[in-house]
Amino acid sequence: MLSDTTTAIDSVYRSDWGRIVATLIRFFGDFDVAEEAAQEAFAAAVEQWPGAGVPEFPRAWIIQTARHKAIDRIRRRTRFEEKLESQVAAGLIQTVEEPNYDTSEIPDDRLRLIFTCCHPALAPEAQVALTLRMLGGLETDEIARAFLVPVTTMAQRLVRAKRKIRDAGIPYTVPDTNDMPARLDAVLTVIYLIFNEGYAATRGESLVRADLCAEAIRLGRLVRMLTAPHPPAQGTATEATALFALMLLHDSRRDARLDEAGDLVLLEEQDRSRWNREQIAEALPLVEEALRGGAGPFALQAAIAALHCQAERAEDTDWLQIVRLYDLLERLDPSPIVSLNRAVAVAMVDGPQAALALIDALAGDLDGYHLLHAARADLLRRIGSSAEAAKSYGRALALVTNESERRFLGRRLREVQRI
């Protein structure tokens, strides 16, 4: 019974933390009160559910309990009446309408919360941290570990972000139609930043952080679901679908990206039988849907990922189509990283020499980016310029901060040095 209760509590925490906190923020207008009350309600569940049993609607029980905890907390504060009156006057606290505890509640609270967490007034790193805390339910030490900063630093970052929301009067609302596209772009960017840190960790021993990938995919699915009934704009809504599909496709290759020793396996060398075919099958129709709605940056990236995932063998990859998609992406959303990825694709169509010229033209913008030097080294290795390849591998090694990538580059450097 204790094991079943613990499982039930963990399940509610993982699946409903964001919805619970969002409901409480709507009711009390205070991030800290909402968080603390939710934590107290879960602690009460740990104490009461083993004896009383898991309630029929666990999330509703947590919200109701948290609401009582929050009211008790506010009442204990000095000058409670003044605070209550000021919040009522400001429209931050509801005095008549009860929050909706039903499991069928509309998801607007979570949509309001994610747009608040990703408000442009907050620094990007604060947006990421606050999204993981408030929507994902990750503890401060977990977020700090994910981004390799001290717990105190992350705690301060979260405190400053919540204070900024309070002091700047950032509204706890979904943006109106005019502001929605730009604001949704920020939300999608934050989710993709979280995914990318999981997909290719900046630092640490392992290249892949499966927990961050899973959390980003969960958030992507949530945003797609929340915006689907009333899409703010056709192109914006399809980009939410495209990002979700893109993350599914990238993550589908997770198990094949590392060998048993935890070392990097390049795409062309991966065992494709280990790719997650269920995720690919879910994502491919979404890519088509996104492209029909307009070829935005995420839709084009998803189309590129889809071509990789549809190839049964590495040699079956439609590289010419991938180059064409990168041409479109480079015109639509130009960046040195996009140009670097296009150059790698060009190498597969026109040969390493043609790609080298493109990569060398990017050296000024990306000299501090280890993957530029790694790509250049690989092209030089393929045309037999071992000495030059060794220099580029050495430069990449000097810049890389992930240990799995460092081991891979070190192995390649030793290989060209032996030639």
ZITASUL-V335487 format. One record per residue. RES is the residue in three letters. PSI is psi in whole degrees, -180 to 180 (NA if undefined). D_FIRST is the distance of its C-alpha to the first C-alpha in Angstrom with 2 decimals. Layout:
res->RES psi->PSI d_first->D_FIRST
res->RES psi->PSI d_first->D_FIRST
This chain:
res->MET psi->-44 d_first->0.00
res->LEU psi->-42 d_first->3.82
res->SER psi->-43 d_first->5.40
res->ASP psi->-40 d_first->5.09
res->THR psi->-44 d_first->6.15
res->THR psi->-42 d_first->8.60
res->THR psi->-42 d_first->9.84
res->ALA psi->-44 d_first->10.51
res->ILE psi->-45 d_first->12.34
res->ASP psi->-40 d_first->14.21
res->SER psi->-44 d_first->15.20
res->VAL psi->-41 d_first->16.61
res->TYR psi->-49 d_first->18.36
res->ARG psi->-42 d_first->19.98
res->SER psi->-28 d_first->21.05
res->ASP psi->3 d_first->21.94
res->TRP psi->-50 d_first->23.04
res->GLY psi->-41 d_first->26.66
res->ARG psi->-40 d_first->26.54
res->ILE psi->-49 d_first->24.91
res->VAL psi->-41 d_first->27.48
res->ALA psi->-42 d_first->30.27
res->THR psi->-43 d_first->29.63
res->LEU psi->-36 d_first->29.65
res->ILE psi->-41 d_first->32.80
res->ARG psi->-40 d_first->34.49
res->PHE psi->-41 d_first->33.76
res->PHE psi->-14 d_first->34.67
res->GLY psi->27 d_first->36.98
res->ASP psi->120 d_first->35.74
res->PHE psi->-46 d_first->33.84
res->ASP psi->-44 d_first->32.86
res->VAL psi->-43 d_first->31.68
res->ALA psi->-48 d_first->29.56
res->GLU psi->-49 d_first->27.99
res->GLU psi->-41 d_first->27.36
res->ALA psi->-39 d_first->25.94
res->ALA psi->-43 d_first->23.53
res->GLN psi->-41 d_first->22.36
res->GLU psi->-37 d_first->21.98
res->ALA psi->-40 d_first->19.98
res->PHE psi->-38 d_first->17.45
res->ALA psi->-39 d_first->17.39
res->ALA psi->-37 d_first->16.82
res->ALA psi->-40 d_first->13.83
res->VAL psi->-37 d_first->12.32
res->GLU psi->-40 d_first->13.16
res->GLN psi->-36 d_first->12.48
res->TRP psi->-35 d_first->9.67
res->PRO psi->-35 d_first->6.80
res->GLY psi->-41 d_first->9.01
res->ALA psi->-16 d_first->10.79
res->GLY psi->159 d_first->8.59
res->VAL psi->127 d_first->9.92
res->PRO psi->162 d_first->13.63
res->GLU psi->-39 d_first->15.73
res->PHE psi->87 d_first->17.80
res->PRO psi->-43 d_first->15.95
res->ARG psi->-41 d_first->19.27
res->ALA psi->-39 d_first->21.17
res->TRP psi->-45 d_first->18.88
res->ILE psi->-45 d_first->19.45
res->ILE psi->-46 d_first->23.16
res->GLN psi->-45 d_first->23.62
res->THR psi->-43 d_first->21.98
res->ALA psi->-37 d_first->24.00
res->ARG psi->-46 d_first->27.07
res->HIS psi->-41 d_first->26.85
res->LYS psi->-43 d_first->26.32
res->ALA psi->-43 d_first->29.34
res->ILE psi->-43 d_first->31.48
res->ASP psi->-41 d_first->30.73
res->ARG psi->-44 d_first->31.63
res->ILE psi->-40 d_first->34.87
res->ARG psi->-29 d_first->35.79
res->ARG psi->-17 d_first->35.62
res->ARG psi->152 d_first->38.11
res->THR psi->151 d_first->41.76
res->ARG psi->44 d_first->43.91
res->PHE psi->-42 d_first->40.99
res->GLU psi->-41 d_first->43.35
res->GLU psi->-42 d_first->45.65
res->LYS psi->-42 d_first->42.90
res->LEU psi->-45 d_first->41.49
res->GLU psi->-40 d_first->45.00
res->SER psi->-37 d_first->45.79
res->GLN psi->-37 d_first->42.68
res->VAL psi->-44 d_first->43.41
res->ALA psi->-35 d_first->47.01
res->ALA psi->-7 d_first->45.98
res->GLY psi->19 d_first->43.69
res->LEU psi->-16 d_first->40.67
res->ILE psi->136 d_first->38.57
res->GLN psi->133 d_first->38.09
res->THR psi->-17 d_first->38.86
res->VAL psi->-53 d_first->38.86
res->GLU psi->126 d_first->36.77
res->GLU psi->148 d_first->33.02
res->PRO psi->155 d_first->31.13
res->ASN psi->112 d_first->29.70
res->TYR psi->-9 d_first->25.93
res->ASP psi->147 d_first->25.82
res->THR psi->-12 d_first->24.20
res->SER psi->14 d_first->27.68
res->GLU psi->146 d_first->29.40
res->ILE psi->152 d_first->32.34
res->PRO psi->16 d_first->31.94
res->ASP psi->-33 d_first->35.02
res->ASP psi->-43 d_first->33.16
res->ARG psi->-35 d_first->32.00
res->LEU psi->-43 d_first->35.50
res->ARG psi->-42 d_first->37.00
res->LEU psi->-44 d_first->34.78
res->ILE psi->-33 d_first->35.64
res->PHE psi->-32 d_first->39.32
res->THR psi->-45 d_first->39.20
res->CYS psi->-31 d_first->37.64
res->CYS psi->27 d_first->40.37
res->HIS psi->139 d_first->43.26
res->PRO psi->-16 d_first->46.51
res->ALA psi->-18 d_first->47.16
res->LEU psi->146 d_first->44.42
res->ALA psi->149 d_first->45.16
res->PRO psi->-42 d_first->43.64
res->GLU psi->-31 d_first->41.51
res->ALA psi->-37 d_first->40.16
res->GLN psi->-46 d_first->39.42
res->VAL psi->-49 d_first->37.33
res->ALA psi->-45 d_first->35.43
res->LEU psi->-37 d_first->34.81
res->THR psi->-45 d_first->33.68
res->LEU psi->-36 d_first->31.10
res->ARG psi->-51 d_first->29.85
res->MET psi->-38 d_first->29.94
res->LEU psi->-37 d_first->29.18
res->GLY psi->-19 d_first->27.15
res->GLY psi->14 d_first->25.19
res->LEU psi->141 d_first->26.33
res->GLU psi->160 d_first->26.65
res->THR psi->-42 d_first->30.21
res->ASP psi->-31 d_first->30.01
res->GLU psi->-42 d_first->28.73
res->ILE psi->-42 d_first->31.67
res->ALA psi->-43 d_first->34.04
res->ARG psi->-40 d_first->32.97
res->ALA psi->-36 d_first->33.44
res->PHE psi->14 d_first->37.00
res->LEU psi->50 d_first->37.80
res->VAL psi->157 d_first->38.82
res->PRO psi->150 d_first->37.96
res->VAL psi->-40 d_first->34.99
res->THR psi->-38 d_first->37.51
res->THR psi->-46 d_first->39.61
res->MET psi->-39 d_first->36.79
res->ALA psi->-43 d_first->35.71
res->GLN psi->-38 d_first->39.33
res->ARG psi->-43 d_first->39.57
res->LEU psi->-43 d_first->36.68
res->VAL psi->-45 d_first->38.10
res->ARG psi->-39 d_first->41.54
res->ALA psi->-46 d_first->40.33
res->LYS psi->-37 d_first->38.61
res->ARG psi->-39 d_first->41.67
res->LYS psi->-43 d_first->43.93
res->ILE psi->-43 d_first->42.14
res->ARG psi->-51 d_first->42.51
res->ASP psi->-34 d_first->46.07
res->ALA psi->-5 d_first->47.45
res->GLY psi->34 d_first->46.06
res->ILE psi->122 d_first->44.49
res->PRO psi->142 d_first->43.44
res->TYR psi->71 d_first->39.88
res->THR psi->161 d_first->41.14
res->VAL psi->133 d_first->41.54
res->PRO psi->156 d_first->45.13
res->ASP psi->179 d_first->47.70
res->THR psi->-39 d_first->49.21
res->ASN psi->-37 d_first->51.91
res->ASP psi->-15 d_first->49.65
res->MET psi->-47 d_first->46.72
res->PRO psi->-48 d_first->48.04
res->ALA psi->-40 d_first->48.76
res->ARG psi->-38 d_first->45.52
res->LEU psi->-33 d_first->43.45
res->ASP psi->-42 d_first->45.31
res->ALA psi->-41 d_first->44.04
res->VAL psi->-47 d_first->40.42
res->LEU psi->-38 d_first->40.80
res->THR psi->-43 d_first->42.53
res->VAL psi->-45 d_first->39.73
res->ILE psi->-41 d_first->37.13
res->TYR psi->-34 d_first->39.46
res->LEU psi->-42 d_first->39.98
res->ILE psi->-45 d_first->36.25
res->PHE psi->-46 d_first->36.21
res->ASN psi->-36 d_first->39.34
res->GLU psi->-31 d_first->37.98
res->GLY psi->-36 d_first->35.05
res->TYR psi->-38 d_first->37.41
res->ALA psi->86 d_first->39.99
res->ALA psi->136 d_first->38.87
res->THR psi->-43 d_first->41.82
res->ARG psi->173 d_first->41.05
res->GLY psi->179 d_first->38.81
res->GLU psi->-42 d_first->38.32
res->SER psi->145 d_first->36.73
res->LEU psi->-37 d_first->38.50
res->VAL psi->132 d_first->35.44
res->ARG psi->91 d_first->32.61
res->ALA psi->-33 d_first->30.21
res->ASP psi->-41 d_first->27.96
res->LEU psi->-39 d_first->30.99
res->CYS psi->-46 d_first->32.17
res->ALA psi->-40 d_first->28.89
res->GLU psi->-41 d_first->28.88
res->ALA psi->-41 d_first->32.52
res->ILE psi->-41 d_first->31.98
res->ARG psi->-44 d_first->29.16
res->LEU psi->-39 d_first->31.56
res->GLY psi->-41 d_first->34.39
res->ARG psi->-40 d_first->32.54
res->LEU psi->-49 d_first->31.69
res->VAL psi->-41 d_first->35.33
res->ARG psi->-44 d_first->36.66
res->MET psi->-41 d_first->34.46
res->LEU psi->-33 d_first->35.38
res->THR psi->-14 d_first->39.10
res->ALA psi->-44 d_first->39.37
res->PRO psi->-35 d_first->39.80
res->HIS psi->71 d_first->42.61
res->PRO psi->133 d_first->43.99
res->PRO psi->-34 d_first->46.17
res->ALA psi->146 d_first->48.75
res->GLN psi->-50 d_first->48.92
res->GLY psi->-40 d_first->49.41
res->THR psi->-44 d_first->46.72
res->ALA psi->-40 d_first->44.11
res->THR psi->-28 d_first->44.93
res->GLU psi->-33 d_first->44.61
res->ALA psi->-43 d_first->40.95
res->THR psi->-43 d_first->40.52
res->ALA psi->-43 d_first->42.60
res->LEU psi->-43 d_first->40.63
res->PHE psi->-46 d_first->37.35
res->ALA psi->-43 d_first->39.05
res->LEU psi->-46 d_first->40.65
res->MET psi->-40 d_first->37.42
res->LEU psi->-44 d_first->35.81
res->LEU psi->-47 d_first->38.91
res->HIS psi->-46 d_first->39.12
res->ASP psi->-24 d_first->35.45
res->SER psi->-22 d_first->35.76
res->ARG psi->5 d_first->37.86
res->ARG psi->-50 d_first->35.46
res->ASP psi->-20 d_first->34.59
res->ALA psi->-5 d_first->38.31
res->ARG psi->-17 d_first->39.56
res->LEU psi->146 d_first->38.78
res->ASP psi->-175 d_first->39.49
res->GLU psi->-25 d_first->37.42
res->ALA psi->-1 d_first->38.97
res->GLY psi->16 d_first->37.97
res->ASP psi->153 d_first->41.58
res->LEU psi->136 d_first->42.84
res->VAL psi->122 d_first->43.86
res->LEU psi->156 d_first->46.43
res->LEU psi->-46 d_first->46.00
res->GLU psi->-16 d_first->48.79
res->GLU psi->1 d_first->47.31
res->GLN psi->148 d_first->43.72
res->ASP psi->103 d_first->42.22
res->ARG psi->-13 d_first->41.85
res->SER psi->-16 d_first->39.68
res->ARG psi->-3 d_first->36.90
res->TRP psi->147 d_first->37.24
res->ASN psi->98 d_first->34.46
res->ARG psi->-28 d_first->36.27
res->GLU psi->-43 d_first->33.67
res->GLN psi->-40 d_first->34.19
res->ILE psi->-43 d_first->37.93
res->ALA psi->-35 d_first->37.93
res->GLU psi->-37 d_first->36.12
res->ALA psi->-37 d_first->38.53
res->LEU psi->-45 d_first->41.90
res->PRO psi->-30 d_first->42.25
res->LEU psi->-34 d_first->41.33
res->VAL psi->-45 d_first->44.15
res->GLU psi->-42 d_first->46.57
res->GLU psi->-44 d_first->45.41
res->ALA psi->-41 d_first->45.94
res->LEU psi->-34 d_first->49.37
res->ARG psi->-31 d_first->50.47
res->GLY psi->-6 d_first->49.67
res->GLY psi->132 d_first->51.82
res->ALA psi->82 d_first->51.92
res->GLY psi->176 d_first->50.43
res->PRO psi->-45 d_first->49.64
res->PHE psi->-36 d_first->46.00
res->ALA psi->-42 d_first->47.07
res->LEU psi->-42 d_first->49.71
res->GLN psi->-39 d_first->47.38
res->ALA psi->-38 d_first->44.87
res->ALA psi->-38 d_first->47.77
res->ILE psi->-47 d_first->48.68
res->ALA psi->-36 d_first->45.15
res->ALA psi->-40 d_first->45.09
res->LEU psi->-39 d_first->48.32
res->HIS psi->-45 d_first->46.85
res->CYS psi->-23 d_first->43.73
res->GLN psi->-15 d_first->45.89
res->ALA psi->121 d_first->48.08
res->GLU psi->-35 d_first->47.16
res->ARG psi->158 d_first->49.09
res->ALA psi->-39 d_first->50.22
res->GLU psi->-11 d_first->53.82
res->ASP psi->-5 d_first->52.99
res->THR psi->133 d_first->52.12
res->ASP psi->78 d_first->54.40
res->TRP psi->-33 d_first->55.63
res->LEU psi->-42 d_first->58.55
res->GLN psi->-36 d_first->56.29
res->ILE psi->-42 d_first->54.10
res->VAL psi->-42 d_first->57.26
res->ARG psi->-40 d_first->58.22
res->LEU psi->-39 d_first->54.87
res->TYR psi->-34 d_first->55.27
res->ASP psi->-46 d_first->58.76
res->LEU psi->-43 d_first->57.31
res->LEU psi->-39 d_first->54.59
res->GLU psi->-35 d_first->57.23
res->ARG psi->-38 d_first->59.34
res->LEU psi->-41 d_first->56.51
res->ASP psi->68 d_first->54.59
res->PRO psi->138 d_first->56.85
res->SER psi->155 d_first->55.54
res->PRO psi->-33 d_first->56.40
res->ILE psi->-43 d_first->52.97
res->VAL psi->-43 d_first->53.55
res->SER psi->-36 d_first->57.03
res->LEU psi->-46 d_first->55.70
res->ASN psi->-37 d_first->53.26
res->ARG psi->-40 d_first->56.13
res->ALA psi->-40 d_first->58.33
res->VAL psi->-40 d_first->55.84
res->ALA psi->-38 d_first->55.88
res->VAL psi->-37 d_first->59.69
res->ALA psi->-33 d_first->59.83
res->MET psi->-17 d_first->58.24
res->VAL psi->-50 d_first->60.91
res->ASP psi->-2 d_first->64.07
res->GLY psi->161 d_first->63.46
res->PRO psi->-36 d_first->62.64
res->GLN psi->-42 d_first->66.04
res->ALA psi->-38 d_first->65.68
res->ALA psi->-34 d_first->62.25
res->LEU psi->-41 d_first->63.53
res->ALA psi->-39 d_first->66.02
res->LEU psi->-42 d_first->63.31
res->ILE psi->-40 d_first->61.08
res->ASP psi->-31 d_first->64.01
res->ALA psi->-19 d_first->64.73
res->LEU psi->-4 d_first->61.25
res->ALA psi->-36 d_first->61.64
res->GLY psi->-40 d_first->62.75
res->ASP psi->-31 d_first->59.67
res->LEU psi->26 d_first->57.09
res->ASP psi->-29 d_first->58.64
res->GLY psi->10 d_first->55.61
res->TYR psi->116 d_first->53.14
res->HIS psi->-30 d_first->52.26
res->LEU psi->-27 d_first->51.63
res->LEU psi->-47 d_first->55.23
res->HIS psi->-34 d_first->56.56
res->ALA psi->-42 d_first->54.12
res->ALA psi->-43 d_first->55.26
res->ARG psi->-42 d_first->58.89
res->ALA psi->-42 d_first->58.47
res->ASP psi->-41 d_first->57.04
res->LEU psi->-42 d_first->59.96
res->LEU psi->-39 d_first->62.45
res->ARG psi->-41 d_first->60.88
res->ARG psi->-25 d_first->61.24
res->ILE psi->5 d_first->64.97
res->GLY psi->10 d_first->65.61
res->SER psi->74 d_first->66.18
res->SER psi->-41 d_first->64.24
res->ALA psi->-44 d_first->65.73
res->GLU psi->-37 d_first->64.99
res->ALA psi->-41 d_first->61.51
res->ALA psi->-38 d_first->60.88
res->LYS psi->-43 d_first->61.95
res->SER psi->-38 d_first->59.56
res->TYR psi->-39 d_first->56.66
res->GLY psi->-40 d_first->57.55
res->ARG psi->-41 d_first->57.55
res->ALA psi->-41 d_first->54.14
res->LEU psi->-34 d_first->52.77
res->ALA psi->-22 d_first->54.17
res->LEU psi->-26 d_first->52.25
res->VAL psi->146 d_first->48.88
res->THR psi->-5 d_first->45.92
res->ASN psi->132 d_first->43.11
res->GLU psi->-35 d_first->42.99
res->SER psi->-45 d_first->42.18
res->GLU psi->-37 d_first->45.18
res->ARG psi->-42 d_first->47.25
res->ARG psi->-40 d_first->46.73
res->PHE psi->-49 d_first->47.72
res->LEU psi->-38 d_first->50.84
res->GLY psi->-39 d_first->51.78
res->ARG psi->-42 d_first->51.66
res->ARG psi->-38 d_first->53.85
res->LEU psi->-45 d_first->56.26
res->ARG psi->-34 d_first->56.72
res->GLU psi->-46 d_first->57.37
res->VAL psi->-27 d_first->60.19
res->GLN psi->-24 d_first->61.64
res->ARG psi->-16 d_first->62.14
res->ILE psi->NA d_first->64.14
